[in-house]
């Protein structure tokens, strides 16, 4: 029966099974693109399920630009599917390597082409409802589309939803936010302004001074301390990643909706401020905004390995590493103003072991992209899109191996996954003599903090 505060859903009719495949990838952001391409190329019958009508996640729907650098000596560490994606965007006229700015619309085309050419099937406009479980295994996932609920079955599943939606609904334990209060990094509504006379723009110091004055006088209500902007692939367009929405949760329906409204309120204030006070923006117009607000952090699934700030600080290395990261700890203050930036030593990196993408609590699931098994600090480093794509590639590779051999991901040797990634072009080999001073073997910490199952 219904009550004033709840309703009871009637018993449902039988739900059709629309797909029965080897690997299902849930979420088509950078991690999902990496996972779907890798799984399909490895011979697995692969289905990529995406809630929008295009791929790319934060790169396209979130309008996050440019790619943040994850480089060593100027060379990209994400040298697998991610760099293929970049080269395809370039071939379609949407970026010019080695510059990191790209056209989001071209990124959609390039991602779709890569997945389809690899042999993956894509299901658009389908949002995860829930998994149906058989013990600790996912039997199938239910996804809501225009024709109602449909069931989709696989041997192995990859959660690249960005928020670990599938993992959480499958019963996997997870952390949320920083340890002391569970607060997550703030969201950002990204936007581009066109018709900007870039040659007339003042330097960043002058823009910052005027922004500080506008905040102090109450003409801009935004807790972010700086104005962050980037040039784009077009000569008259500037991209802004500078709004800050504090206290919102990307896994809460009402909070997520209010965050969108607050983000656009801040955008309107920024446009007014720029047109009235900053040279070169007098005739600027709003070119584009994200389809959705940019989300930095929600859930982090507890896996069979776990990386902490201490691992970051000692540049931890692992024999079963599936991703290398040089991007700094980059914590936008969950409480308001301020951002922590903590860099690694020059020429160093840390590695993410296979166990960080193998969750506890569900035996036929892998987790890729940003919600893997790391703490709040490490998450702020590895959450950016290039390593997210590589982590997805690792998941897709592992999922295909498991589907072929009838294994659960925890039964797979992570060192084999690493070797497969190396064969696919991912930079996980040791730096040759005379190369970057990446740390000698005796300095490498080869132990991850292992959590109880």
N, C-alpha and C positions, 0 to 999 in steps of 0.2 A: 504493500500500500504506500501511497505517497504521503508526505507530511509537508508542513509549510517550508521546511528547510531542505528536504530531499525529495527525490522522485525514484520510483522503482522501474527499472527497464523491463519490459515484457520479455518473455522467453523468445529467443531468436530462432528463426528458421535455419535450416541447414545452409552453411556457407560454402560456396563453390571454391574448389582448389584451382586456382588459375595458373599456377606454375609449380613444377616439381623439378628442381635443378640440383646441381652439386653445391653451389655457393650462392648465398644471397648477401648482398652488400646493402646495408640500410643507411642511406644518406649519400648524396652525390656532391659533397664538397671536395676540397683538395684531397682529403684522405680517402673518400669514396672513389674518386677518379683513379688514384693510385692503386686501390684495392681491386677495383673491377678490371682494370687493364692487366694487372699482374695475374689475377686468378684466371681470366680468360686466356691469356697467352700461355699459361701453364697447362692448359688443356681442360680446365674445369668448365662445365656448363654453368654460366654465371648470369645472375639477374641483379641489376642495380635498381633499387627503389628510391625515388626522389619525390619530395612533396611539391616542389615547384615544377615548372614546365621547362626547366633548363638545369644544367650542371654548374658547378663552380663554388657553391656555398658562400663563404665570406668574401671570396674574390669577385663574385658576381652579384648575388643577392645582397650581401652585406656592403658591397661597394668599397671594400678595403683595398687600398692602393698606395704605394707600389708593393711589390714583394719585399718583405724585410730580408736583410742579408744574412745568409747562413753560409759563410764563405771561409776558406782557409787560404791565405796568401792570394786572395783575389779570385780563387776558383770555387765554384759552388760545390758544397758537400752533397747536395741533393741532385746527384748526377744521373738519376734514373728516369722514372716516368715524369717527374716534375720538369726536368730540363727538356724532355720531349714535348711536353705541353708548351713550354716557353718557345721552343723552336717552331712549333706549329702555329702559335699565335703570331710569331714574327713572319712566317711564310704567308699568313693571311693578312698581313699589313697592320697588325694590332700592337706591335712593340718593335723596338730595335735593340737587340742585344749588343753590348752587355748592360744597357740601361735596364732598370727594374720596373719602370712604369709600363703599364699595359692597358689596353682597351678592354673593359669588362665584357662588352658585347662580343668581341672577337674571341675572348676567353671561353665564352659559352660554346661557340661553334667548334673551337679547337678541342675542348674537352669531350664533346659529343662525338666528334670524328674519331678521336683516339679510342674511346670505349667501343664504338661500333666496329671499327676496323680490327680491334683485338678479338672481336667475336662475342662481346658481352651484349646482353639484351637489356634495354632500359625501360622501366615503367615510370612514367611521369604522373604527376597529380595524384599521388597516393601517399597518405600520411599514416604512419604507424599507429595502430590502435593498441595491440598487445601481442605478446607471444603466447601460444598455447604450449604448455610444458608437459613433458613426459618424464617425471622425476627431475633430474638436474639437467635434462636436455631440452632444447627447443624443438618441438615437433614441427611447428609452422608459425608463421607470423600472420596476424590479421592486419590488413591495411585498408583504410577508408578511401574510396575513390568516388567518382561521380555516380557510379552505378551501385554504390553501397559497399559493404564489407566484402573483401575477397581474401582467400587464404593462399599463402605462398610458402612452399615447403622446400627445404634444402637439407643437405647433410651437415653443412657447416655454415655458420653465420658470421658476418663481420659488421660490427656496430661502428659506423662512421657518421653518426647523426650529429656529432659535435657536442651534444649534451648527454651522451650515454643513455638515451631514452630506452633503447632495446635492452641494454644490460641491466638498468635499474628495474625495468618491468619484468625481467627474467629472474630477479631476486639476487643479483650480484651486490655485494656490499660496496659502498662508495663513501668518499669524503666530499665535503662541500665547503669551499671557501677556506679562509685561514683558520689556524687551529684555535686561536683565542676566542673568536666569536662567530665563526662561520660566514663572515662577510666575504663577498666575492669582488673581484675587480669590476670597476664601473663599465657600463656600456658606452658606445659612441655611435651617434648617427653621422655617417659620412656623407659629404656632398661635394659637388663640383660647381664652380662658377665659370661661365664662359664670357667672351667679349671683354677679357681683361687685357689691359695694355701693360704687359709684363715688363717692358723696358722702363716704364715709369714707376714701377713699384719701389718703395723705399726698402732699405735693408731690414733684416729681421729685428734688429734692436729697436728701430723706430716703431715698427708695427707692435712690438711687445710693449713698449712704453705707452702707446696709445690704448692698447688693450687693458693694461693695468689701470690706467686712469678711468676707462669706461667701466670696469668692474668696481672700482672704488666709489664711483659716482652712482652706481646702481643701474647704469644703462645696459649692462650685460649681466645676467644672472647665470653664471657657469662656474662651477668649482675648479675647473681646470686652470692650472697656473700658467700655461703657455699656449701660444697659437702655433699649431703644427700644420704645415701645408707643404705640398709637393707640386712640382711641375708634372705635366701629363704628356701624353703622346701628341697633343694638339697645342699649337703655338699660342693660343689665346685662352687656355683653360688652366685653372688651378684647382687642385684637389685639397680638401680640408678634412683632417681627421682630428678634430679639436673640440667637439662637444663632449660633455661628460655627464652621464646619468648615474647617480650614486644610489645604492640601496636597492636597485631593481634585481629581480631574479628571473633569469631566462627560462626557468622550469615552472614558473607560476603564471597561470593564464592571465589573471588580472594585473599582476605586476608587469608582465611583459607588454601588455597592451598600453598601460600608463607610461611605460618607458618610451614607446614609440611617439606618443603625444608630446612628452617632455623634450625628446630629442629634436622634434620639428619646431617646437617653440624656441629652442636655443638656436637652431639654424636660422630662423627668421630674424632673430636679434643680431646674429653675426652678419647676415647679408646687409642689414640696415647700417650697422657699424662700419663695415668695409666700404660701402658705397658713399657714405657721408664723410669718412675720415681718412681713408687710405688712398693715396694717389694711385691711379691706374685702374681703380675699381669703380669709378664714377658711373660707368655705363654697363657694369657687370650684370649678368642675368643668371638665374639659377638654371644650370644645365641638367643636373641629375642628382637624385638621392638614392640611397640603397632601397631595394625592395623591402628589406627589413633592417632593423637596427643591428649594429655590430656588437656581438656578444663575445667577451673575452674568456669568461670562466663560469662554469656551472659545476656539474658533478665531475669527480675524478674517481674512476673505478679502482678498487683495490685488486691488485694482481698478485702473481706468484713472485714478483720482485717489486721493489719500491725504491725510488730515488729521492734523496733529500738534498737540502742545501749543502750539507757536508760533502755529499758526492759531487755536487757541482764545484765546490771550492777546491777539491783535490783532483778535479779533472778525471773522474773515474772512467776506467776502460774495462771492457768485458770481452771474453772470448766468444760470446754469443750475441754481440752487439748487432742491432738492426738499424741503427741510425746514429749519426754523429751531429753534434750541435755546437756552434760557436756563438749563437745569439745570446746576448746578456740576459741576466735576470732583469725583468722589466715590469715592475709591479706598480700599476696605477692605483693610487691610494683608495682602498674600498670605502674609506670614511670621508673623502673629499679631495682637498688640494694636496698636491705632491706626488712625485713619481720616483721610485727607487730604480736606479740603473747601476748594476754591478757587473763589470766586465770580467771575462776570463783573462789570464795572462796572455800576452802576445804569442801567437803560434800554437795555442792550446785549444783543446776541445774536450767535451765529455761525451760519453756514449750511453745509449739506452739499450739495456739488455732485453732479450726476447721475453723474459718473464713479465715485463711491464705491460705487454700487450695481451697477455693471457689472464683473463679475469678469474677470480675466485667465484664460486657459486653457480656456474653454468659451464658444463663440460664441452659443449660444441660451439663456443663463441670466442671470437677475438675482438679486441677493441683497438681502433686506430684513430688517428687525428689527435685532437687536443685532450680528450678526457681519459688519458692513460694513467697508470699507477705511479704517480709522482706527487711530491708535496706541493704546497701553494707556491713556493719560491721557484722550484724547477719548472712547474707548469707555466710560470710567466715567461720562461725562456723558450721552451719547446712548443708553445702553443701557436707560433707563427706558421704561415701557410706552407713554406717549402718543406720543413721537416714533417709537418702533418701529412703531406703527400707521400713522403718516403715511408712514414710509419704505416700508412694505408697500404703501400706497396708490399711492405713486410707482411701485413695481415693477409693480403690476397694471395701471396706466395705460399704462406703457411696453410691457409685454408684449402688451397688446391691440393697440396701434398696430403693433408689430412683426408680430404674427400676421396682421393685416389686410393689411399691405403687403409681406409676405415679406422683412422686414429682420431683421438681427441687432441686438441692443440697442446695440452700439457704433456702428452706422450711423445711429442715431436721434439727432436734435438734442435735447440736454437742455433747451434753451430752450423747445422745443415741449412737452415733458413738463411743465415748470414752468407754462406757460400753461394747459394742460389741468387741472392741479391747482388753479390759481387759479379756473378756471371751476367746479370742483367744490366750491369754498368753502374751500380751504386758504389760510391767511394767509401768502402769499408776495409780496403787493404792497407797494410802498414805503409807509412811514408818512406820512400827510398832514402838511402844514405845521401846526405847533402841536401835533403828536402827540408820541410818545415821542422823546427825543433819541437816535436810533439810530445816529448817526454819519453824517457827510456823505459824498458820493460819493468825494471825494478821499481819504478815510480807508479806503475799502474795499479789501481785498486781493482782487483778482479772479483770482489764480493759485493753483491747487492744485499740490501737488508731484506731478508726473506720473511714474508708474513705467513702466519699459520693458515692452513687451508680452512 
